[in-house]
């Protein structure tokens, strides 16, 4: 074989091998990347990220996008509020590892009925009660819509990287008696909790629901 051709083949092979090493798990680049800073707001004001449109996409569609079933739990808070979460652990989306929590949008009556049919009831430290959903209710949940998303990156994000990828926030606010600062992007439906002593947490909501993010935090500028 001609020496130039052999060297060309070797160079191509080395480049391919380097790409496989640089991408976790040897994953290839997706033509439609699911990256945390790629956020779109449609004409209806609905946010899309990771292949999910809030208030429109169902749990089943998210499972297809993530190629993972996740683990669903139903919580009853001390304030008698029902919360349904589906937890996806150690996902690799476009080569980046993270955990993702989907908060589901359920009518209160349906959530109450699911709780009463739940299995393995346990009580958490703050008084919240948790149940595992029955198989029947798990099937029902698959067709319910996603309300908002919490993204938990596996690595600590530096402020310079956050500003470069997500842009400068529209405002910042601090949690009382905490070192955590929230970078707020109301027009994009994002809240990034920047923690100098730990890892960051990114929350995605439809811009019309953004006030609901700030109210429970009781943030101060």
For each residue, the residues with C-beta under 8 A, 3 or more apart:
1: 5 6
2: 5 6
3: 6 7
4: 7 8
5: 1 2 8 9
6: 1 2 3 9 10
7: 3 4 10 11
8: 4 5 11 12
9: 5 6 12 13
10: 6 7 13 14
11: 7 8 14 15
12: 8 9 15 16
13: 9 10 16 17
14: 10 11 17 18
15: 11 12 18 19
16: 12 13 19 20
17: 13 14 20 21
18: 14 15 21 22
19: 15 16 22 23 28
20: 16 17 23 26
21: 17 18 26
22: 18 19
23: 19 20 26 27 28 29 95
24: 27 92 95 96 97
25: 92
26: 20 21 23
27: 23 24 92 94 95
28: 19 23
29: 23 33 94 95
30: 33 34 94
31:
32: 51
33: 29 30 38 94
34: 30 38 49 50 51 65 93 94
35: 38 93 94 96
36: 49 50 96 98 151 153 165 166 202
37: 165 166
38: 33 34 35 49
39: 47 48 49 188 189 190 204
40: 47 48 49
41: 45 46 47 48 187 188 189 207
42: 45 46 48 53
43:
44:
45: 41 42 206 207 208
46: 41 42 53 54 55 56 206
47: 39 40 41 53 54 188 189 204 205 206 207
48: 39 40 41 42 51 52 53 54
49: 34 36 38 39 40 52 149 204
50: 34 36 62 65 66 93 100 149
51: 32 34 48 57 61 62 65
52: 48 49 57 61 62 65 102 146 149
53: 42 46 47 48 56 57
54: 46 47 48 57 146 147 148 149 189 204 205 206
55: 46 105 145 146 147 206
56: 46 53 145
57: 51 52 53 54 61 62 145 146
58: 61 62 142 143 144 145 146
59: 62 63 70 72 86 102 104 141 142 143 144 146
60: 63 64 142 143
61: 51 52 57 58 64 65
62: 50 51 52 57 58 59 65 66 70 86 102 146
63: 59 60 66 67 68 69 70 142
64: 60 61 67
65: 34 50 51 52 61 62
66: 50 62 63 70 88 91 93 100
67: 63 64
68: 63 88 91
69: 63
70: 59 62 63 66 86 87 88 102
71: 86 87 88 89
72: 59 84 85 86 87 132 133 138 141
73: 84 85 87 130 131 132 133
74: 82 83 84 111 114 115 118 130 131 132 133
75: 82 83 84 85 128 129 130
76: 80 81 82 83 115 128 129 130 131
77: 80 81 82 83 127 128
78: 126 127 128
79:
80: 76 77
81: 76 77
82: 74 75 76 77 106 108 111 112 115
83: 74 75 76 77 103
84: 72 73 74 75 103 104 106 111 114 141 144
85: 72 73 75 101 102 103 104
86: 59 62 70 71 72 101 102 104 141
87: 70 71 72 73 99 100 101
88: 66 68 70 71 91 99 100 101 102
89: 71 99
90: 97 99 154
91: 66 68 88 97 98 99 100
92: 24 25 27 95 96 97
93: 34 35 50 66 96 98
94: 27 29 30 33 34 35
95: 23 24 27 29 92
96: 24 35 36 92 93 153 154
97: 24 90 91 92 153 154 155
98: 36 91 93 151 152 153 154
99: 87 88 89 90 91 151 152 154
100: 50 66 87 88 91 149 150 151 152
101: 85 86 87 88 149 150 152
102: 52 59 62 70 85 86 88 146 149
103: 83 84 85 146 147 148 149 150
104: 59 84 85 86 141 144 145 146 147
105: 55 144 145 146 147
106: 82 84 110 111 114 141 144
107: 110 111
108: 82 111 112
109: 112 113
110: 106 107 113 114 140
111: 74 82 84 106 107 108 114 115
112: 82 108 109 115 116
113: 109 110 116 117
114: 74 84 106 110 111 117 118 133 134 137 140 141
115: 74 76 82 111 112 118 131
116: 112 113
117: 113 114 133 134 136 137
118: 74 114 115 121 131 132 133 134 137
119: 131 132 133 134
120: 131 132
121: 118 129 130 131
122: 129 130 131
123: 127 128 129 130
124: 127 128 129 130
125:
126: 78
127: 77 78 123 124
128: 75 76 77 78 123 124
129: 75 76 121 122 123 124
130: 73 74 75 76 121 122 123 124
131: 73 74 76 115 118 119 120 121 122
132: 72 73 74 118 119 120
133: 72 73 74 114 117 118 119 137 138 141
134: 114 117 118 119 137 138
135: 138 139
136: 117 139 140
137: 114 117 118 133 134 140 141
138: 72 133 134 135 141 142
139: 135 136 142
140: 110 114 136 137 143 144
141: 59 72 84 86 104 106 114 133 137 138 144
142: 58 59 60 63 138 139
143: 58 59 60 140
144: 58 59 84 104 105 106 140 141
145: 55 56 57 58 104 105
146: 52 54 55 57 58 59 62 102 103 104 105 149
147: 54 55 103 104 105 205 209
148: 54 103 203 204 205 206 209
149: 49 50 52 54 100 101 102 103 146 203 204
150: 100 101 103 201 202 203 204
151: 36 98 99 100 201 202 203 204
152: 98 99 100 101 199 201 202
153: 36 96 97 98 156 157 199 200 202
154: 90 96 97 98 99 199
155: 97 199
156: 153 198 199 200
157: 153 161 162 194 199 200
158: 161 162
159: 162 163 194
160: 163 164
161: 157 158 164 165
162: 157 158 159 165 166 183 192 194 200
163: 159 160 166 167 168
164: 160 161
165: 36 37 161 162
166: 36 37 162 163 169 183 185 190 192
167: 163 185
168: 163
169: 166 172 183 184 185 192
170: 184 185 186 187
171: 184 221
172: 169 181 182 183 184 221
173: 181 182 184 214 217 219 220 221
174: 178 180 181 182 219 220 221
175: 178 180 181 182 193 217 219
176: 218 219 220
177:
178: 174 175
179: 195 196 197
180: 174 175 193 194 195
181: 172 173 174 175 193 194
182: 172 173 174 175 191 192 193 194 217 219
183: 162 166 169 172 191 192 193 194
184: 169 170 171 172 173 190 191 214
185: 166 167 169 170 188 189 190 191 192
186: 170 189 207 210
187: 41 170 207
188: 39 41 47 185 207
189: 39 41 47 54 185 186 204 205 206 207 209 210
190: 39 166 184 185 202 203 204
191: 182 183 184 185 202 203 205 213 214
192: 162 166 169 182 183 185 200 201 202 203
193: 175 180 181 182 183 200 201 202 203
194: 157 159 162 180 181 182 183 200
195: 179 180 198 199 200 201
196: 179
197: 179
198: 156 195
199: 152 153 154 155 156 157 195
200: 153 156 157 162 192 193 194 195
201: 150 151 152 192 193 195
202: 36 150 151 152 153 190 191 192 193
203: 148 149 150 151 190 191 192 193 213
204: 39 47 49 54 148 149 150 151 189 190
205: 47 54 147 148 189 191 209 210 212 213
206: 45 46 47 54 55 148 189 209 210
207: 41 45 47 186 187 188 189 210
208: 45
209: 147 148 189 205 206 212 213
210: 186 189 205 206 207 213 214
211: 214 215
212: 205 209 215 216
213: 191 203 205 209 210 216 217
214: 173 184 191 210 211 217 219
215: 211 212 218
216: 212 213
217: 173 175 182 213 214
218: 176 215
219: 173 174 175 176 182 214
220: 173 174 176
221: 171 172 173 174
